[in-house]
Amino acid sequence: RKIRRFVFASSSSVYGNVKAIPFREDARVDQPVSPYAATKAAGELYCHNYHHLYGLSVNVLRFFTVYGPRQRPDMAIHKFTALIDKGKPVPFFGDGTTARDYTYCADIIDGVTAAIDRDLGFEIINLGESRTTTLADLVAIIERALGKKAVLQRMPMQAGDVLLTRADVSKARRLLGYDPHTAVETGVTEFVRWYRETAK
């Protein structure tokens, strides 16, 4: 049985430090600022090539900082939550003004499910919350959810970090009926509830 439809998980990292905010799918992505971003951009090119050569229908989904229950412990929200909860220093890179479009896992799942069901030829589609939260605000949100204060270990910006991400999700709304609605405050509260249940 031939595979005729395919969904590929890409990343907002491919945008690098694109100046136009929010990020649109037609922005240039040929200047990645990290090896991870370069691999995702290359994967998108492979997908287009397979669509061109073999007629494979490919929906490339650019995820924007996905988080939620069962998140890997090395990812920022999980890592920060555990460190704050244990009273350990939180690595705080830069001045706290870098910002990310944090997207709750349930909203991402809705987008992926919709993409699986649609034969669109070849499309690149952002899946984000379309709202930015600074690093400083993220730490404050986790503090409130935990009821504990963070001990910050201030460090310089990391090489390969982007300053800001924010998704333009108008294409996802049009093609997939995508409707993200979980504010980061709500999503982090849900994550902390899961974290506490699993930490017992």
N, C-alpha and C positions, 0 to 999 in steps of 0.2 A: 504494500500500500504506500503510495507516494505522499510525502508531506507537502501540502499546498499552502499552508498558512503557518506563520511563525511570529512569536512575540519575543522581542529582544530587550533586555533590561540595560539601559544606558544610564547616564548620570548627568546631573546639572554641572558636574565638574568640567564637562567638555567646553563650557562657555568661557572658562578662564576668567579674566577680568574684563569681560565685555562691558563697554560703557553704557549701552542702551539698556535701561531698566524700565519695566520688567523684561526678562529674557524671552525673546521670541525664537521659535524654531528655525526661522530663516536667517538668524544671526551667524556670522562667521565663527567657525569652531576649529580653525586650523592653527591656533596658537595656545595649546594646552600648557598649563603651568606646573603640571606634576606628571610623573610616569603613569599613575592611575588614570588620569584624564586622557592621556595619550592612548592608552589601551582601549578605553571606551570609544574614543573618536575613531580609532582604527576598526573597531568592531562594527560601528555604524557603516563604514565604507564597505566592509565585507558583506554586510546585509544588503546594501544597495547593489553590489556586484552580483549577488545570487538572485536578486529580483530581476536584474537586467538580463542575466544569462539564462536563467531557468524559469522565469515567470513566477518565482516564489513570492507569495504575498507576505510582506513583513511590516509589522507595526513596531517601530522602535520607540520605547518609552523612556523618557529622561526623568528619572526619579530625583526629587529634591529632598535631601536629608530626611530620610524615613526613620521614624522612631515609634516606640510603643512597647507593650508587654512582649516579653521573650526576645527583646533586642539583645544583640551580642554585648557582652560585658566590656569590650574595648571601645564601644561607640560612646560618643560624648555624653548623652543624657544618662545612660546607664552608669558610665564611669563616674560622672560627677555626683550622681545620686548616692552611689556606694561610698565615695570618699567623704562627702558631707555627712552622711549618716554615721560614719565611723570616726568623724572628727579629724580626718587626715587631710593634708594639703591638696588643694585642687590646682592643677596646672592651668594657669590663666595667661594665655598668650596675647600679647599686645595690650592695648589700652581698654579693651572691652567693647570697642565700637564695631568690630567685625560682625556681620549679620548674616543669618541663614534663613531660608524658607523651610521651616520645620514642618514635615508632613506626616500626619498620623497614619498608622498602618492600615486602619480600616478604610480610610479614604483611598489609599493606594490600591488596596484589594479591589475596591469598587471599579477603579480605573482599569486595572489589569483584566478583571473579569469581562468588562465591556469590550476591551481591545481583542480578547480571544475570540469573541463572537462576531467580529467584523472583518470582512475582506475588503481592505482599502487599497490594495496594490502595494505601494511603498509609502509609508508615512512616518514622520518623526513627530512625536507628541510629548509635550511637557505634562508631567503629573506632579503638581505641587499644591501648596495651600494658598499661594499667591499673597503671602504676607511675610514680612521679615521681622526677626527678633534678634536683638544684639546679644552678644555673649554675656554682657553684664546683666541684661534683663533675664536671660535664660537662667543664670545662676540664681537670681532673685526669685524666679518662679519656682525653682527646685527647693530653695530655702523655705519658701512659704508652704509648699506641699509637704515637706518633711517636718517643718516646725523647728528647724535647726539652722544655725549660721555657718557659712562656709569659711574655711581658712584658705585664703588665696595664696598660691605660690606664683608670684608675678614673673613672667618670662617674656623674652622678645618674640616677635612674630615668627612663625615657622615658615621656612622656605616652602613654596608650593601652595601656600594657603591663599584663597581668594578673599577679597574684602567683603563681598556681598553676593548673595544669590536671591533671586525672586522670580518666580515663574509667571509668565503670561499663560493662563490656562484657557484662553478663549477658543483655541483650536480643539482642545480636549472636550470642552463643553459642547462644541458644535458637532464633532465627529463621534464622540463617545457618550454624550449625555453626562459627562463628569461633573460632579457637584460637591467639591470638598467643603466641609463645614465644621471640622473639629479645630477649634482655637487651641493654640499651644498650651494655654493655661489649663484647659480641660484635658488635653492629651497627656500632659505631664502629671496631672493629678491621677489619671488612670494608670499611668506607668508606675507611679510611686505606690499606689494601692497594690498593684501586682508584685512589685519589688518587696514590699513588706510581707506579703503572704508567702512568698517563696523563701524569704530570709528567716522565717520562723524555725 
